[in-house]
Amino acid sequence: MSADDHIAEPLPLDAWHRARGARMVPFAGYSMPIQYEGIIAEHAWTREHAGLFDVSHMGQLTLSGDDVDAALETLLPGDIMGLGVDRMRYSLLLDDTGGVIDDLMVTRRADDFYMVVNGATKHGDIAHMRARLPASIALVTMDSYGLLALQGPEAVTALSRLVPGVENLTFMTAGLFGHGEHPLWISRSGYTGEDGFEISLPAHSVDMFATLLCAQPEVKPIGLGARDSLRLEAGLPLYGHDLDTHINPAAADLGFAISKRRRVEGGFPGADAILADLRDGAKTKRVGFAVEGRLPAREGAAILSGDSRVGTITSGGFAPSVGAPIAMGYVESAYAAPGTALEIEVRGKRLAATVTPMPFVPHRYVRKGASV
């Protein structure tokens, strides 16, 4: 997470959060709820039921115009031209060296592309895209919209009670729904590893719909603290911590974001360097760690092999569902194999740690063909 202590603009649900006892903190330039009843309790509720997260700080954009898919492929490494209507894709905004400017979700709709980018980077993302896309491509920021994420195994039960039909969506698909006169753009997606939905809606509708959702017995409001522990257990990188412009997708173990066609054709920023690293192996690699003891390993902690520093922790903390500390970081590739025993230096102590496959907790996405 990246907080801005100097600017903390209120979001549409600011008063709603405060009325429910949320502890508010500055985050990505906004005042955001970090927790209500406690991170561990909120984490457990989301794993067992459904948690409602306010992610209205994220940037929502639309892009349209002739050959907009081809234009996006000059900035992103994914197969955007092959993306079907109401299908979404995780992708990466790359600089000319292949460094990651941001990670994002992009959805093809009937008349445009809908994109969600990180809140802390959205202004830079927009400037970058406007500078590089043809003038014929219209980029519109959806500043008058909010974004909610309903996550957890009972999310579909709660949401389908209010919005029939959402149960037919599968992971990484989306569609236009409504509740009364309120339009809702809903995707079956999220960033917790759980089944769930993200709901884009006009800012004037957010209070009403969040209140309706939290009136459902399966749903409680959840803060950003639990969102971070859930995404860490899911092994998902967080921009500004696990990803930045010094890291390319091969090192970040995000090769899946580069489609087969793009690997053959190239044509995206940094393609030569990224494709070489995918072919030959990157010098460093993002890996997970199981950490012995109870002391959490935080961002910046040194990863050691004997007396040699071989990497750095980028995310870490106590994992409520695992019942132990876990961490994510970058190590020299020679130390990236699962089962490799290393040490992490925390507060002057060396903690034993083992390189571990991610996710730490299995994803529970509802994919096409699964029973829903």
N, C-alpha and C positions, 0 to 999 in steps of 0.2 A: 504494500500500500504506500502511496505517496501523499502526504498531507501538506496542505498549504496553510500555515498558521496566520497568514496575513489577510487572506480573503476567505470568507465563509458565507457565501450567498445561500439564502434559503431556497429549498426546493418545494414543489407543490404540496408535499405532505409534511412540511416542517411542523406545523401546529398539531397535526394528527399524531406524529411521533411523540412530541412533548406531552400531549394529553394522555398518552399511554405509558408514560414514565421512562421513555428512552433516554439514555445517556448520549448526548449529542457531542460530536467532535468535528473539527475541521478535516475534510478529506477531499482531495482533488479540487480544492477551491470552493467546496460546498460544506454546509453544515449537515452532517449525516448521523444516523443512529448507529452507535457501535454495539450497544446491547440493551436489552430490556431487563430480563430476570437473571441473566448470567450466561456467559458464552457456552459453558458445558451443557447446561439445561437446554439452551436453544439449539445447540448442535444435535443433541439427542432427540429433541422433538422433531427436527427436520428429518433425521434418519428414519424415524418411526412413523411420522404423520405427514405434515406439510407445513413448510415455513414460507412466510411471505416476506420478500426482500424488496426494499425500495432501491432501485438502481437507476433512478431518473437522472443521476449525474452523468451517465453514459451519453455519448454523442450518437444521435440518430440522424441519418442522412438519407436522401434519395438522390439517385443519379439517373438521368435519362437523356435521350438523344439518339441520333442515328449511330449505329455501330458502337453503342456504349459498352457492350460486352468486350469487344475487341480493344477498346480504349482502356478498360480496366485491366486487361491482361498485360498491358505495358507497365503496370504498377504492382500487380499481384501475381504470384506464381501458380495459382490454382487454375483449374479448367473452368473458367467463367463462361466461355462460349457454349460449353456442353451442359451447363446447369439448366435443368428444367424449371418450368414455371412453378412457383411455390416451393421450390427446393432451396435449401440454404447450405452454405459451405463455410468452414473455418478457413481463414486465409491470413496472409501476412503482408503488411505494407513495408516494402523493402527500399533501402537506399542503394546508391550505385555500387557499393561494395558488397551488397548482400546482407548488410546489417538490418536488424528488425526495427523499423520505426514504430510499429504497433502491430498487435494482433487483433483480429476483427471477425465479425460474422457478416456474410453478404448473402442476400436472398434475391432470386429473380422473381419479380412479380409480373403481372400481365403487361403493365405499361412502363415499368421502371425497375431499378434495383434499389433495395432497401438495405442499408448498412448500419451496423452498430459498432462503434469504436470506443476505446477506453476514455473515461472522463478526463483523466489527467493529461491526456495527449491530444484530445480532440481538436483543439485550435490549431496545433501544429500539423495534424493530419489533414485538416481541411485546406490549410494554406498550401501544403505539399501537393495535394491532389489538384487544386485549382491551378497551380502553377504548371502542372504537367499534363493535364487533360486538355484536349482540344476545346476551343471556345464554343463549339457546337454542343458540348456536353453540359447539361444543366445540373449543378450540384446544389441541392436545397437542404438547409439545416432545419430540422424539425424542433425548433426551440420551444414551441408551444405544446409539446407532447411530454408525457411522463412514461416511465418504463417500470413495470413490476415483474418480479420473478417469483413464481410459486413453485417450490421445489420439495420433493419428497414422495414416498410411495403412495400417499393418499391425495396427492395434488389432483390427479385426474378425477377422483371421486368428488372432490369439492368443486372444482372448476366446471365439470360437466353438469353439475346440478344447476349452475347459474347460466352456463353457455352450452346447451346441448350441441353435440357434434364434435367438440374438441377431442373427445375420446378416440376419434377416427384418425387423428394426426399420429404420425410416427416420428421417431427421432430425426431431427433436421428437416422437417417439413413445416409449412406454415400456411395460414389462410386468414381471410377477412371474416370476422364474426361480428356479433353485436349483442348488446344487452339493452333492451328498449331502444332508445334513440341514440345510444352511445356506441360508436364504432370501436371495434377492438381488433387490432392486428396481432394474432397469436401464433407463436411458434412453439413446437415441442422441443425445447432446448434449455440450456442453462449452463452454469459453471460450478456445479457442486458434485457432479458424478451421479446424482440422483435423477430419476425420471422427473419431469416437470415442464413448466411452460414459462415463456417470457411474453408479456402482454404490453403492447404499445397502445397508448390511448391519449386522447386530448387531455391537457393538464387540468381542465375544469371538471373532468370526469374521474380523476384519480382518487380523490377523497371518497367519493361515493362508492367506487368499485372496491377499493381497499377495505372499506368498512363492511361491505357485503361479504367479501372473502373471509374476513376475520370473524364474521358471524357464523361461519360454518364450523362445526365442531372439530374438524380435522386441522384447522388453520390457526396459527399464532404468528404475530409479527416477529421477525428475527433481525438481529443487527449484523453489521458488517464483520464483527469479530467471529461469529460462527460461520459466516460465509467464507472467511479466509481459512478456518480450520477444515471446513468441508472440502474446499478446492485443493488444499494441500494433501489431504487424505486421498483425493481423486487423482493426484499426480499431475495436476494442471498448472502450467506456468503462469506467473503473474507478471504482467508488463511493469517494467521499472525495477524489478527485483530479479526475476529469473530470465528476463528478456530485455535487451536494449540494443543500441546500434552497434555495439562491439561484438554481438553474438549473431551468427547466422543460423538458418534453420537446421543445418546438418549437425552443428554442435548442440543445438537445443533439442535434438531428437524429435524434430517436427517434420521429418521427411515426408510424412503422409500428406502434408499441406501442398506438396508439389506433385501434381498429377502426372501420370505416365506420359501423356502427350506433351506436356510442358517440359518434361525431362528430355524428350527427344528434340523438340523444337527450340527450347530456350526462349529468348526474347523477353525475359523479365529482368529487373535490375539485379546485378550481381550474379547472373546465371553462371558465368564461367567459374567463379570461385565456389559457388554453392554446389554445382554439379560435380566439380572436382572433389570436393569434400565428401559428397555422397558416394562417389565412386571409390575414393582412396581412403576415406576415413578422416574425420576432423581431428585436429590436435587435442581438443578438449571435448568433453561430452557431459550433458546434463544427466545426473543419476539421482536415485533416491537412497536414503540411509535409514536403517534401523539403528537407533542410538541406545546404548545400554544405560541403565540408571533412570533417574527421574528428572535430571537437569536438561532443559531444552537447549538445543543448539540454534542460535539465532543467526540472522543474516550477517555476513562478514567474517564469521568464524573460520579460522584456518583449518584445512584438511591436511593431515600429516601422514606420511609413511616413514616411520623412523624419525630421523631429524630433518627430513625434506618436506617442504610444503608442496603438495601436489594438487591443491585446489582450494576453493572457497565456497562456503555455504551461502545460498541465495534466499532460501526460505526455510523456516524451521519452527517447531513448537511442539507442545504436547498434543497428541492425537486422541481425542476422547473415545472414538470408536475402536482404536487400536489398544488404548490403555497404556501407552508408552510414548516417549518422544520420537518424532520422526523428523527428517530434514530432506532438503533437496539442494543440490549444488553442482558445480562444474569441477571435474577432475581431469587430469591428463589421461588420455585415452587408454594408456597402459594399465590404469587403475580402475577402469570402468566396468569390468566384468562382474556380474552378480556374484556375491559371496566373497568379494575382496575385503579383507579386514584392514581397516584404517583407523585413525584416531582423529577426533575433532577437539580443538582447543577451545574451552569455554571457561572464562573467568580464571585463567591461569591453570585450569585442570585439563587433563587429557581424558576424553571420554572415548571408550571403545565404540566403534561404529562399523557396520557392515553394509556394503553396497547391496541394495535390494531392488528387485523389479518393482515398477510402478504400474498401476495404481496400488496404493497401500490398502485401500478398500475397494472391492470390485464395483465397477460402474453398473448402474441399473437402468440404462437407457432402454426404451421400448422401441425396438427396431422393426422394420417392415417384416411381416410374416410371423411376428411374435403374437401371442394371445394378449388382448388388451381388455 
